[in-house]
Amino acid sequence: MNIFAFCLFVALSVFFLSLFLLLNLRKINAFVLSKLSVYSPEAKISFCTTLILILSAKIGNLLASIKFSKSEYMAKELSYLLKFAGNTFEKITPYQFMSLQILSMIAGIVFCIIFIGLNFFTVVFAIVFFLIPYLKLKEIVSKKREQIILQLPDVADLLSIMLSAGLNFYSAAEKVTQVLTGPLSDVLKDALLKIQLGSEQKIALLEMAQKTRIDRLEFFSKTIIRSLESGSQMSEALKFIAKDLRNENASLSEKKAHQAPVKILLPLVLLIFPTIFIAIFGPIIINLLKAGL
């Protein structure tokens, strides 16, 4: 009787605890996320993602305590990439991102063991799954850089027009950020905010160029700094810059167009040609085999 009562008590406890968790899952999820650096009130993150973030935060703290030169260098590079990527990435620490890579690698190993078995491919899957988060981050940063390069001539033109109309650089740049949207506009807004808070225009513009690590933006910033220091006609200089940047973008587009046939050659040889050969010669070989030849 005592054993039955104990089992009934345990069953009821589990039932009511499960019911409480299911009814308050959203509140628990929001509470846990609020304790993490990646929390955003408007973000909709699943409970499974929350658990992964908690686990990655714990592993990240452990990795941060293990200090050696290589990990510090990787953390510095990841910190730059995460800040440049922005949005949710900006709220993830470098060591937390490393731990996400480790969790991804473990997931790849488990997937390989379940579906393929423990063999050479396990190592391949581990390496590939470890690199996937980093490659995705690099892709986001690369796309953002391309958008900045494409938007730079338009920003230079608009600044030139507004400066010709009599506005000073700060007012003209502020108007540009209101008219245009995109990564370059966001970076320029950050620079203007620093100027508004008391930073020198020269320092804010140089930091903007260093943050993106884009040579064209650095040249653009240095041209503006020289014009501000010398008091020369900035609008004319920006017109020439916009023209040069458009020519460079056109040359880059032509270069990519010329590279396209070379890039498509490998998938063509490895994937399309074998399929065509099988479709053409497959029935002939089958008929020859049936005929005993």
MIDOSE-1310 file (N, C-alpha, C; in nm, 2 decimals, decimal comma, always signed):
residues 293
mnif	+0,08/-0,12/+0,00/+0,00/+0,00/+0,00/+0,09/+0,13/+0,00; +0,19/+0,12/+0,08/+0,28/+0,24/+0,09/+0,35/+0,26/-0,04; +0,39/+0,15/-0,11/+0,46/+0,16/-0,24/+0,37/+0,22/-0,34; +0,24/+0,17/-0,34/+0,14/+0,23/-0,43/+0,12/+0,38/-0,41
afcl	+0,11/+0,42/-0,29/+0,09/+0,56/-0,25/+0,20/+0,64/-0,30; +0,32/+0,59/-0,28/+0,45/+0,66/-0,32/+0,45/+0,68/-0,47; +0,42/+0,57/-0,55/+0,42/+0,57/-0,69/+0,31/+0,67/-0,74; +0,20/+0,67/-0,68/+0,09/+0,76/-0,72/+0,13/+0,91/-0,69
fval	+0,20/+0,93/-0,58/+0,25/+1,07/-0,55/+0,35/+1,11/-0,65; +0,44/+1,03/-0,69/+0,55/+1,06/-0,79/+0,48/+1,09/-0,92; +0,38/+1,00/-0,96/+0,32/+1,02/-1,09/+0,24/+1,15/-1,10; +0,17/+1,18/-0,99/+0,09/+1,31/-0,98/+0,19/+1,43/-0,98
svff	+0,30/+1,42/-0,91/+0,40/+1,53/-0,91/+0,46/+1,56/-1,05; +0,49/+1,45/-1,12/+0,55/+1,46/-1,25/+0,44/+1,52/-1,35; +0,31/+1,48/-1,33/+0,21/+1,53/-1,41/+0,19/+1,68/-1,40; +0,17/+1,72/-1,27/+0,15/+1,86/-1,24/+0,27/+1,95/-1,28
lslf	+0,39/+1,89/-1,26/+0,51/+1,97/-1,30/+0,52/+1,99/-1,45; +0,49/+1,88/-1,52/+0,48/+1,89/-1,67/+0,38/+1,98/-1,71; +0,26/+1,98/-1,65/+0,15/+2,07/-1,69/+0,19/+2,21/-1,66; +0,26/+2,24/-1,55/+0,30/+2,38/-1,52/+0,41/+2,42/-1,62
llln	+0,50/+2,34/-1,66/+0,60/+2,37/-1,75/+0,54/+2,40/-1,89; +0,44/+2,32/-1,93/+0,38/+2,34/-2,06/+0,30/+2,47/-2,07; +0,23/+2,50/-1,96/+0,15/+2,62/-1,95/+0,23/+2,75/-1,94; +0,35/+2,74/-1,88/+0,43/+2,86/-1,86/+0,56/+2,85/-1,94
lrki	+0,56/+2,77/-2,05/+0,68/+2,76/-2,13/+0,74/+2,89/-2,19; +0,64/+2,97/-2,23/+0,68/+3,10/-2,29/+0,75/+3,19/-2,19; +0,69/+3,19/-2,07/+0,74/+3,28/-1,96/+0,88/+3,23/-1,92; +0,89/+3,10/-1,90/+1,02/+3,04/-1,86/+1,13/+3,07/-1,97
nafv	+1,09/+3,06/-2,09/+1,18/+3,08/-2,20/+1,23/+3,23/-2,20; +1,13/+3,32/-2,18/+1,17/+3,47/-2,18/+1,26/+3,50/-2,06; +1,23/+3,43/-1,94/+1,31/+3,45/-1,82/+1,45/+3,41/-1,84; +1,47/+3,29/-1,90/+1,60/+3,23/-1,92/+1,68/+3,31/-2,02
lskl	+1,61/+3,36/-2,13/+1,67/+3,44/-2,24/+1,72/+3,57/-2,18; +1,64/+3,63/-2,08/+1,68/+3,76/-2,02/+1,81/+3,75/-1,95; +1,85/+3,63/-1,91/+1,97/+3,61/-1,84/+2,09/+3,59/-1,93; +2,06/+3,58/-2,06/+2,16/+3,56/-2,16/+2,19/+3,69/-2,23
svys	+2,32/+3,70/-2,29/+2,36/+3,82/-2,36/+2,29/+3,84/-2,49; +2,23/+3,73/-2,54/+2,17/+3,74/-2,68/+2,02/+3,77/-2,67; +1,97/+3,80/-2,55/+1,83/+3,83/-2,54/+1,78/+3,96/-2,61; +1,68/+3,95/-2,68/+1,61/+4,07/-2,74/+1,46/+4,05/-2,72
peak	+1,39/+4,15/-2,66/+1,25/+4,14/-2,64/+1,17/+4,11/-2,76; +1,21/+4,16/-2,87/+1,13/+4,14/-3,00/+1,16/+4,01/-3,07; +1,27/+3,94/-3,02/+1,31/+3,82/-3,09/+1,23/+3,70/-3,04; +1,19/+3,62/-3,14/+1,12/+3,49/-3,11/+1,21/+3,38/-3,12
isfc	+1,26/+3,33/-3,00/+1,35/+3,22/-3,00/+1,29/+3,10/-2,94; +1,31/+2,98/-3,00/+1,24/+2,86/-2,95/+1,31/+2,81/-2,82; +1,24/+2,72/-2,75/+1,29/+2,67/-2,63/+1,42/+2,59/-2,65; +1,42/+2,51/-2,76/+1,54/+2,43/-2,80/+1,66/+2,52/-2,82
ttli	+1,64/+2,64/-2,89/+1,75/+2,73/-2,91/+1,79/+2,79/-2,78; +1,70/+2,81/-2,69/+1,74/+2,86/-2,55/+1,83/+2,77/-2,48; +1,80/+2,64/-2,49/+1,88/+2,54/-2,42/+2,02/+2,54/-2,48; +2,03/+2,55/-2,62/+2,16/+2,55/-2,69/+2,24/+2,67/-2,65
lils	+2,17/+2,79/-2,63/+2,24/+2,91/-2,59/+2,29/+2,90/-2,45; +2,21/+2,84/-2,36/+2,26/+2,82/-2,22/+2,38/+2,73/-2,22; +2,37/+2,62/-2,29/+2,49/+2,52/-2,30/+2,61/+2,59/-2,36; +2,59/+2,67/-2,47/+2,71/+2,73/-2,53/+2,77/+2,84/-2,44
akig	+2,68/+2,91/-2,36/+2,73/+3,01/-2,27/+2,82/+2,94/-2,16; +2,77/+2,83/-2,11/+2,85/+2,75/-2,01/+2,99/+2,71/-2,06; +2,98/+2,65/-2,18/+3,11/+2,60/-2,25/+3,20/+2,72/-2,28; +3,13/+2,83/-2,32/+3,21/+2,95/-2,36/+3,28/+3,01/-2,24
nlla	+3,22/+3,00/-2,12/+3,29/+3,05/-1,99/+3,41/+2,96/-1,96; +3,39/+2,83/-1,99/+3,50/+2,73/-1,97/+3,62/+2,76/-2,06; +3,58/+2,78/-2,19/+3,69/+2,81/-2,29/+3,76/+2,94/-2,26; +3,69/+3,04/-2,21/+3,75/+3,17/-2,17/+3,85/+3,15/-2,06
sikf	+3,83/+3,06/-1,97/+3,92/+3,04/-1,86/+4,05/+2,97/-1,90; +4,04/+2,89/-2,02/+4,16/+2,83/-2,07/+4,23/+2,92/-2,17; +4,33/+2,98/-2,13/+4,40/+3,09/-2,21/+4,53/+3,04/-2,27; +4,53/+3,05/-2,41/+4,66/+3,03/-2,48/+4,65/+3,12/-2,60
skse	+4,77/+3,14/-2,66/+4,78/+3,25/-2,76/+4,69/+3,23/-2,88; +4,68/+3,10/-2,93/+4,60/+3,07/-3,05/+4,45/+3,11/-3,02; +4,40/+3,07/-2,90/+4,26/+3,09/-2,87/+4,23/+3,24/-2,86; +4,32/+3,32/-2,80/+4,31/+3,46/-2,79/+4,31/+3,53/-2,93
ymak	+4,39/+3,48/-3,02/+4,39/+3,54/-3,15/+4,26/+3,51/-3,22; +4,21/+3,38/-3,21/+4,08/+3,35/-3,27/+3,97/+3,43/-3,21; +3,97/+3,45/-3,08/+3,87/+3,52/-3,01/+3,86/+3,67/-3,06; +3,98/+3,73/-3,08/+3,99/+3,86/-3,13/+3,93/+3,88/-3,27
elsy	+3,97/+3,78/-3,36/+3,91/+3,78/-3,50/+3,76/+3,76/-3,50; +3,72/+3,66/-3,41/+3,57/+3,64/-3,40/+3,50/+3,76/-3,35; +3,56/+3,82/-3,25/+3,50/+3,94/-3,20/+3,47/+4,05/-3,30; +3,57/+4,07/-3,39/+3,55/+4,16/-3,50/+3,44/+4,12/-3,60
llkf	+3,44/+3,99/-3,63/+3,34/+3,94/-3,73/+3,20/+3,95/-3,67; +3,19/+3,92/-3,54/+3,05/+3,92/-3,48/+3,00/+4,06/-3,46; +3,09/+4,16/-3,43/+3,05/+4,30/-3,42/+3,01/+4,35/-3,56; +3,09/+4,31/-3,66/+3,06/+4,36/-3,79/+2,93/+4,30/-3,85
agnt	+2,90/+4,18/-3,81/+2,78/+4,11/-3,86/+2,66/+4,18/-3,80; +2,67/+4,22/-3,67/+2,56/+4,30/-3,61/+2,44/+4,21/-3,57; +2,33/+4,27/-3,54/+2,21/+4,20/-3,50/+2,23/+4,11/-3,38; +2,19/+3,99/-3,39/+2,20/+3,89/-3,28/+2,35/+3,85/-3,26
feki	+2,42/+3,85/-3,37/+2,56/+3,81/-3,37/+2,64/+3,90/-3,27; +2,61/+4,03/-3,27/+2,68/+4,12/-3,20/+2,67/+4,10/-3,05; +2,57/+4,03/-3,01/+2,54/+4,00/-2,86/+2,61/+3,87/-2,82; +2,66/+3,79/-2,91/+2,73/+3,66/-2,88/+2,88/+3,69/-2,86
tpyq	+2,93/+3,63/-2,75/+3,07/+3,65/-2,72/+3,15/+3,56/-2,81; +3,28/+3,59/-2,84/+3,36/+3,50/-2,92/+3,37/+3,36/-2,87; +3,39/+3,34/-2,74/+3,40/+3,21/-2,68/+3,27/+3,13/-2,68; +3,16/+3,21/-2,68/+3,03/+3,14/-2,69/+3,01/+3,09/-2,83
fmsl	+3,06/+3,17/-2,93/+3,05/+3,13/-3,07/+3,14/+3,00/-3,09; +3,26/+3,00/-3,03/+3,34/+2,88/-3,04/+3,27/+2,76/-2,98; +3,20/+2,78/-2,87/+3,13/+2,66/-2,81/+3,01/+2,62/-2,90; +2,95/+2,71/-2,98/+2,85/+2,67/-3,07/+2,91/+2,59/-3,18
qils	+3,03/+2,62/-3,22/+3,10/+2,54/-3,32/+3,13/+2,40/-3,27; +3,17/+2,39/-3,14/+3,19/+2,26/-3,08/+3,06/+2,18/-3,07; +2,95/+2,24/-3,04/+2,82/+2,17/-3,03/+2,78/+2,13/-3,17; +2,81/+2,21/-3,27/+2,78/+2,17/-3,41/+2,86/+2,05/-3,45
miag	+2,99/+2,05/-3,41/+3,07/+1,93/-3,44/+3,02/+1,81/-3,38; +2,98/+1,81/-3,25/+2,92/+1,70/-3,18/+2,80/+1,65/-3,25; +2,71/+1,74/-3,30/+2,59/+1,71/-3,37/+2,63/+1,63/-3,50; +2,73/+1,68/-3,57/+2,78/+1,61/-3,69/+2,83/+1,47/-3,67
ivfc	+2,90/+1,45/-3,56/+2,95/+1,32/-3,52/+2,84/+1,22/-3,49; +2,74/+1,27/-3,41/+2,62/+1,19/-3,38/+2,54/+1,15/-3,50; +2,52/+1,25/-3,59/+2,45/+1,23/-3,72/+2,52/+1,12/-3,80; +2,65/+1,13/-3,81/+2,73/+1,03/-3,89/+2,73/+0,89/-3,82
iifi	+2,74/+0,88/-3,69/+2,73/+0,75/-3,62/+2,60/+0,69/-3,64; +2,49/+0,77/-3,64/+2,35/+0,71/-3,65/+2,33/+0,66/-3,79; +2,36/+0,74/-3,89/+2,32/+0,71/-4,03/+2,43/+0,64/-4,11; +2,56/+0,66/-4,08/+2,66/+0,60/-4,16/+2,75/+0,50/-4,08
glnf	+2,77/+0,53/-3,95/+2,85/+0,44/-3,87/+2,98/+0,51/-3,84; +3,06/+0,45/-3,75/+3,19/+0,51/-3,70/+3,30/+0,47/-3,80; +3,34/+0,56/-3,88/+3,44/+0,54/-3,98/+3,51/+0,67/-4,02; +3,58/+0,66/-4,13/+3,66/+0,78/-4,18/+3,57/+0,90/-4,19
ftvv	+3,44/+0,88/-4,24/+3,35/+0,99/-4,26/+3,31/+1,07/-4,14; +3,33/+1,00/-4,02/+3,30/+1,07/-3,89/+3,39/+1,19/-3,88; +3,52/+1,17/-3,91/+3,62/+1,29/-3,90/+3,58/+1,40/-4,00; +3,54/+1,36/-4,12/+3,50/+1,45/-4,22/+3,38/+1,53/-4,18
faiv	+3,28/+1,46/-4,13/+3,16/+1,53/-4,08/+3,19/+1,62/-3,96; +3,28/+1,58/-3,87/+3,31/+1,66/-3,76/+3,38/+1,79/-3,80; +3,47/+1,78/-3,90/+3,54/+1,90/-3,95/+3,44/+2,00/-4,02; +3,35/+1,94/-4,10/+3,26/+2,02/-4,18/+3,16/+2,09/-4,09
ffli	+3,10/+2,01/-3,99/+3,00/+2,07/-3,90/+3,07/+2,17/-3,81; +3,19/+2,16/-3,77/+3,26/+2,25/-3,69/+3,28/+2,39/-3,77; +3,31/+2,38/-3,90/+3,33/+2,50/-3,98/+3,20/+2,57/-4,03; +3,09/+2,50/-4,03/+2,97/+2,55/-4,08/+2,93/+2,69/-4,01
pylk	+2,93/+2,70/-3,88/+2,89/+2,83/-3,82/+2,99/+2,94/-3,86; +3,12/+2,91/-3,87/+3,22/+3,01/-3,90/+3,20/+3,05/-4,05; +3,18/+2,96/-4,14/+3,16/+2,99/-4,28/+3,03/+3,07/-4,30; +2,93/+3,04/-4,22/+2,81/+3,12/-4,23/+2,83/+3,27/-4,19
lkei	+2,91/+3,28/-4,08/+2,94/+3,41/-4,03/+3,02/+3,49/-4,13; +3,12/+3,42/-4,19/+3,20/+3,49/-4,29/+3,12/+3,53/-4,41; +3,02/+3,45/-4,45/+2,93/+3,48/-4,56/+2,85/+3,60/-4,53; +2,80/+3,62/-4,41/+2,72/+3,73/-4,37/+2,81/+3,86/-4,38
vskk	+2,93/+3,85/-4,33/+3,02/+3,96/-4,33/+3,06/+4,00/-4,47; +3,09/+3,90/-4,55/+3,12/+3,92/-4,69/+3,01/+4,00/-4,77; +2,89/+3,95/-4,75/+2,77/+4,02/-4,81/+2,75/+4,16/-4,77; +2,78/+4,18/-4,64/+2,77/+4,32/-4,58/+2,87/+4,41/-4,64
reqi	+2,99/+4,36/-4,66/+3,10/+4,44/-4,72/+3,06/+4,47/-4,86; +3,01/+4,37/-4,94/+2,97/+4,40/-5,08/+2,86/+4,51/-5,09; +2,77/+4,50/-4,99/+2,66/+4,60/-4,99/+2,72/+4,74/-4,96; +2,82/+4,75/-4,87/+2,88/+4,88/-4,84/+2,95/+4,93/-4,96
ilql	+3,03/+4,85/-5,03/+3,10/+4,89/-5,15/+3,00/+4,94/-5,26; +2,89/+4,87/-5,28/+2,79/+4,91/-5,38/+2,72/+5,04/-5,34; +2,70/+5,06/-5,21/+2,63/+5,18/-5,17/+2,72/+5,30/-5,16; +2,85/+5,28/-5,16/+2,94/+5,40/-5,13/+2,93/+5,51/-5,24
pdva	+2,92/+5,48/-5,37/+2,91/+5,58/-5,47/+2,78/+5,67/-5,45; +2,67/+5,60/-5,41/+2,55/+5,68/-5,39/+2,56/+5,77/-5,27; +2,63/+5,73/-5,16/+2,65/+5,81/-5,05/+2,74/+5,93/-5,08; +2,84/+5,90/-5,16/+2,93/+6,01/-5,20/+2,86/+6,12/-5,29
dlls	+2,77/+6,07/-5,38/+2,69/+6,16/-5,46/+2,60/+6,25/-5,38; +2,52/+6,18/-5,29/+2,43/+6,25/-5,20/+2,50/+6,36/-5,11; +2,61/+6,32/-5,06/+2,69/+6,41/-4,97/+2,74/+6,53/-5,06; +2,78/+6,50/-5,18/+2,83/+6,61/-5,27/+2,72/+6,71/-5,30
imls	+2,60/+6,66/-5,33/+2,48/+6,74/-5,36/+2,44/+6,83/-5,24; +2,44/+6,77/-5,12/+2,40/+6,84/-5,00/+2,50/+6,94/-4,95; +2,63/+6,91/-4,97/+2,74/+7,00/-4,94/+2,73/+7,12/-5,04; +2,70/+7,10/-5,16/+2,69/+7,20/-5,26/+2,57/+7,30/-5,23
agln	+2,47/+7,24/-5,16/+2,35/+7,32/-5,12/+2,38/+7,41/-5,00; +2,49/+7,39/-4,94/+2,53/+7,48/-4,83/+2,53/+7,41/-4,69; +2,50/+7,29/-4,68/+2,51/+7,22/-4,55/+2,65/+7,18/-4,51; +2,67/+7,18/-4,38/+2,81/+7,13/-4,34/+2,81/+6,98/-4,34
fysa	+2,93/+6,92/-4,32/+2,94/+6,77/-4,33/+2,85/+6,70/-4,24; +2,84/+6,73/-4,11/+2,76/+6,66/-4,02/+2,62/+6,66/-4,06; +2,56/+6,78/-4,09/+2,42/+6,78/-4,13/+2,39/+6,70/-4,26; +2,49/+6,71/-4,35/+2,47/+6,64/-4,48/+2,47/+6,49/-4,46
aekv	+2,57/+6,44/-4,38/+2,58/+6,30/-4,35/+2,45/+6,25/-4,27; +2,40/+6,33/-4,18/+2,28/+6,30/-4,11/+2,16/+6,28/-4,21; +2,15/+6,37/-4,30/+2,04/+6,36/-4,40/+2,06/+6,24/-4,49; +2,18/+6,20/-4,52/+2,21/+6,08/-4,60/+2,16/+5,96/-4,53
tqvl	+2,19/+5,95/-4,40/+2,15/+5,83/-4,32/+2,00/+5,82/-4,31; +1,93/+5,93/-4,32/+1,78/+5,93/-4,32/+1,73/+5,89/-4,46; +1,79/+5,92/-4,56/+1,75/+5,89/-4,70/+1,78/+5,75/-4,73; +1,90/+5,70/-4,71/+1,95/+5,57/-4,75/+1,94/+5,47/-4,63
tgpl	+1,91/+5,35/-4,66/+1,92/+5,24/-4,56/+2,01/+5,13/-4,60; +2,07/+5,07/-4,51/+2,17/+4,96/-4,54/+2,28/+4,96/-4,45; +2,38/+4,87/-4,47/+2,49/+4,86/-4,37/+2,58/+4,98/-4,37; +2,60/+5,05/-4,49/+2,69/+5,17/-4,49/+2,62/+5,28/-4,41
sdvl	+2,49/+5,29/-4,42/+2,41/+5,39/-4,35/+2,42/+5,37/-4,20; +2,42/+5,24/-4,16/+2,43/+5,21/-4,02/+2,57/+5,24/-3,96; +2,67/+5,21/-4,04/+2,81/+5,24/-4,00/+2,83/+5,39/-3,99; +2,77/+5,47/-4,08/+2,78/+5,61/-4,08/+2,70/+5,67/-3,96
kdal	+2,59/+5,61/-3,93/+2,51/+5,66/-3,81/+2,60/+5,64/-3,68; +2,67/+5,53/-3,67/+2,75/+5,51/-3,55/+2,86/+5,61/-3,54; +2,92/+5,65/-3,66/+3,03/+5,75/-3,66/+2,97/+5,89/-3,62; +2,85/+5,92/-3,67/+2,78/+6,05/-3,64/+2,75/+6,05/-3,49
lkiq	+2,71/+5,94/-3,43/+2,67/+5,93/-3,29/+2,80/+5,96/-3,21; +2,91/+5,90/-3,25/+3,04/+5,93/-3,17/+3,07/+6,08/-3,18; +3,05/+6,14/-3,30/+3,08/+6,28/-3,31/+2,99/+6,37/-3,22; +2,86/+6,32/-3,22/+2,76/+6,39/-3,14/+2,80/+6,38/-2,99
lgse	+2,86/+6,27/-2,95/+2,89/+6,25/-2,81/+3,03/+6,31/-2,77; +3,09/+6,38/-2,87/+3,21/+6,46/-2,84/+3,34/+6,41/-2,90; +3,33/+6,30/-2,98/+3,45/+6,25/-3,05/+3,49/+6,34/-3,16; +3,61/+6,35/-3,20/+3,65/+6,43/-3,31/+3,61/+6,36/-3,44
qkia	+3,57/+6,45/-3,54/+3,53/+6,39/-3,67/+3,63/+6,30/-3,74; +3,76/+6,34/-3,73/+3,87/+6,26/-3,79/+3,88/+6,12/-3,72; +3,87/+6,12/-3,59/+3,88/+5,99/-3,52/+3,76/+5,90/-3,55; +3,64/+5,96/-3,55/+3,52/+5,88/-3,57/+3,52/+5,82/-3,71
llem	+3,56/+5,90/-3,81/+3,57/+5,86/-3,95/+3,67/+5,75/-3,97; +3,79/+5,76/-3,91/+3,89/+5,66/-3,92/+3,85/+5,53/-3,85; +3,78/+5,54/-3,74/+3,73/+5,42/-3,67/+3,63/+5,35/-3,75; +3,55/+5,43/-3,83/+3,44/+5,37/-3,92/+3,51/+5,29/-4,03
aqkt	+3,62/+5,34/-4,08/+3,69/+5,27/-4,19/+3,76/+5,14/-4,13; +3,82/+5,16/-4,01/+3,89/+5,04/-3,95/+3,79/+4,93/-3,91; +3,67/+4,97/-3,87/+3,57/+4,87/-3,83/+3,53/+4,78/-3,95; +3,52/+4,84/-4,07/+3,48/+4,76/-4,18/+3,60/+4,69/-4,26
ridr	+3,72/+4,75/-4,24/+3,84/+4,69/-4,31/+3,82/+4,69/-4,46; +3,76/+4,80/-4,51/+3,73/+4,81/-4,66/+3,82/+4,93/-4,71; +3,91/+4,90/-4,80/+4,01/+5,00/-4,85/+3,94/+5,12/-4,91; +3,83/+5,10/-4,99/+3,76/+5,21/-5,05/+3,69/+5,30/-4,95
leff	+3,64/+5,24/-4,85/+3,58/+5,33/-4,74/+3,69/+5,40/-4,67; +3,80/+5,34/-4,65/+3,92/+5,41/-4,59/+3,96/+5,53/-4,67; +3,97/+5,51/-4,80/+4,01/+5,62/-4,89/+3,90/+5,73/-4,89; +3,77/+5,69/-4,89/+3,66/+5,78/-4,88/+3,67/+5,87/-4,75
skti	+3,70/+5,80/-4,64/+3,71/+5,87/-4,51/+3,83/+5,97/-4,50; +3,94/+5,92/-4,56/+4,06/+6,01/-4,56/+4,04/+6,13/-4,65; +3,97/+6,11/-4,76/+3,94/+6,23/-4,85/+3,86/+6,33/-4,77; +3,76/+6,29/-4,70/+3,67/+6,38/-4,62/+3,76/+6,45/-4,51
irsl	+3,84/+6,37/-4,45/+3,93/+6,43/-4,34/+4,02/+6,53/-4,39; +4,08/+6,50/-4,51/+4,17/+6,60/-4,57/+4,10/+6,73/-4,61; +3,98/+6,71/-4,66/+3,90/+6,83/-4,70/+3,86/+6,91/-4,58; +3,82/+6,84/-4,47/+3,78/+6,91/-4,35/+3,90/+6,99/-4,29
esgs	+4,02/+6,93/-4,29/+4,14/+6,99/-4,24/+4,19/+7,11/-4,32; +4,19/+7,09/-4,46/+4,24/+7,19/-4,55/+4,14/+7,30/-4,58; +4,01/+7,27/-4,56/+3,90/+7,36/-4,59/+3,88/+7,37/-4,74; +3,92/+7,28/-4,82/+3,90/+7,28/-4,96/+3,75/+7,23/-5,00
qmse	+3,72/+7,24/-5,13/+3,58/+7,21/-5,17/+3,56/+7,06/-5,17; +3,49/+7,01/-5,06/+3,47/+6,87/-5,04/+3,37/+6,82/-5,15; +3,27/+6,89/-5,19/+3,17/+6,84/-5,28/+3,23/+6,80/-5,41; +3,33/+6,87/-5,46/+3,40/+6,84/-5,59/+3,48/+6,71/-5,57
alkf	+3,55/+6,70/-5,46/+3,62/+6,57/-5,44/+3,53/+6,45/-5,43; +3,42/+6,47/-5,36/+3,32/+6,36/-5,35/+3,26/+6,32/-5,49; +3,25/+6,41/-5,57/+3,20/+6,38/-5,71/+3,30/+6,29/-5,78; +3,42/+6,33/-5,78/+3,53/+6,24/-5,84/+3,53/+6,11/-5,78
iakd	+3,52/+6,10/-5,64/+3,53/+5,97/-5,57/+3,41/+5,88/-5,62; +3,29/+5,94/-5,63/+3,17/+5,87/-5,67/+3,19/+5,81/-5,81; +3,25/+5,89/-5,90/+3,27/+5,85/-6,04/+3,37/+5,73/-6,04; +3,48/+5,75/-5,96/+3,58/+5,64/-5,96/+3,53/+5,51/-5,90
lrne	+3,45/+5,53/-5,79/+3,39/+5,41/-5,73/+3,30/+5,33/-5,82; +3,22/+5,41/-5,90/+3,13/+5,34/-5,99/+3,20/+5,27/-6,10; +3,31/+5,33/-6,15/+3,40/+5,26/-6,25/+3,46/+5,13/-6,19; +3,50/+5,14/-6,07/+3,56/+5,02/-6,00/+3,46/+4,91/-5,98
nasl	+3,33/+4,95/-5,94/+3,23/+4,85/-5,93/+3,19/+4,79/-6,06; +3,19/+4,87/-6,17/+3,16/+4,82/-6,30/+3,27/+4,72/-6,34; +3,40/+4,75/-6,32/+3,51/+4,66/-6,35/+3,50/+4,53/-6,27; +3,46/+4,55/-6,14/+3,45/+4,43/-6,06/+3,34/+4,34/-6,11
sekk	+3,23/+4,40/-6,15/+3,12/+4,32/-6,21/+3,16/+4,24/-6,34; +3,23/+4,31/-6,42/+3,28/+4,25/-6,54/+3,38/+4,13/-6,51; +3,46/+4,15/-6,41/+3,56/+4,05/-6,37/+3,48/+3,93/-6,32; +3,38/+3,95/-6,24/+3,30/+3,84/-6,19/+3,22/+3,76/-6,31
ahqa	+3,18/+3,84/-6,41/+3,11/+3,78/-6,52/+3,21/+3,70/-6,60; +3,33/+3,74/-6,61/+3,43/+3,66/-6,68/+3,47/+3,53/-6,61; +3,46/+3,54/-6,47/+3,50/+3,43/-6,39/+3,39/+3,32/-6,38; +3,27/+3,36/-6,42/+3,15/+3,27/-6,40/+3,17/+3,14/-6,49
pvki	+3,21/+3,14/-6,61/+3,23/+3,02/-6,69/+3,33/+2,92/-6,63; +3,44/+2,98/-6,57/+3,54/+2,90/-6,50/+3,49/+2,83/-6,38; +3,41/+2,91/-6,30/+3,35/+2,85/-6,18/+3,25/+2,75/-6,20; +3,17/+2,76/-6,31/+3,07/+2,66/-6,34/+3,13/+2,54/-6,41
llpl	+3,25/+2,54/-6,45/+3,31/+2,43/-6,52/+3,32/+2,30/-6,43; +3,36/+2,32/-6,30/+3,38/+2,21/-6,21/+3,25/+2,13/-6,18; +3,14/+2,20/-6,14/+3,01/+2,13/-6,12/+2,96/+2,07/-6,25; +2,99/+2,14/-6,37/+2,95/+2,08/-6,50/+3,02/+1,95/-6,53
vlli	+3,15/+1,94/-6,50/+3,22/+1,82/-6,53/+3,18/+1,71/-6,43; +3,17/+1,74/-6,30/+3,15/+1,64/-6,20/+3,00/+1,60/-6,19; +2,91/+1,68/-6,22/+2,77/+1,65/-6,19/+2,68/+1,63/-6,32; +2,70/+1,73/-6,42/+2,61/+1,73/-6,53/+2,66/+1,63/-6,64
fpti	+2,78/+1,64/-6,67/+2,84/+1,55/-6,78/+2,82/+1,40/-6,75; +2,85/+1,35/-6,63/+2,83/+1,21/-6,60/+2,68/+1,17/-6,61; +2,59/+1,26/-6,57/+2,44/+1,23/-6,59/+2,41/+1,21/-6,74; +2,46/+1,30/-6,82/+2,43/+1,30/-6,96/+2,49/+1,17/-7,02
fiai	+2,61/+1,13/-6,98/+2,67/+1,01/-7,03/+2,59/+0,88/-6,99; +2,55/+0,88/-6,87/+2,47/+0,77/-6,82/+2,33/+0,76/-6,90; +2,27/+0,88/-6,92/+2,14/+0,88/-7,00/+2,16/+0,83/-7,14; +2,28/+0,87/-7,20/+2,30/+0,83/-7,34/+2,35/+0,69/-7,36
fgpi	+2,46/+0,66/-7,28/+2,52/+0,53/-7,30/+2,47/+0,42/-7,21; +2,39/+0,46/-7,11/+2,34/+0,36/-7,02/+2,25/+0,25/-7,09; +2,15/+0,29/-7,16/+2,07/+0,19/-7,23/+2,15/+0,10/-7,33; +2,25/+0,17/-7,40/+2,33/+0,09/-7,49/+2,41/-0,02/-7,42
iinl	+2,47/+0,02/-7,31/+2,55/-0,08/-7,23/+2,46/-0,19/-7,18; +2,34/-0,16/-7,13/+2,24/-0,26/-7,08/+2,20/-0,36/-7,19; +2,17/-0,30/-7,31/+2,14/-0,39/-7,42/+2,25/-0,48/-7,46; +2,38/-0,43/-7,46/+2,49/-0,51/-7,49/+2,52/-0,62/-7,39
lkag	+2,49/-0,59/-7,26/+2,51/-0,69/-7,16/+2,40/-0,80/-7,17; +2,28/-0,76/-7,21/+2,17/-0,85/-7,22/+2,20/-0,95/-7,34; +2,26/-0,89/-7,45/+2,29/-0,97/-7,57/+2,42/-1,06/-7,54; +2,48/-1,04/-7,43/+2,60/-1,12/-7,40/+2,73/-1,07/-7,46
l	+2,73/-0,95/-7,51/+2,85/-0,90/-7,57/+2,94/-0,83/-7,47
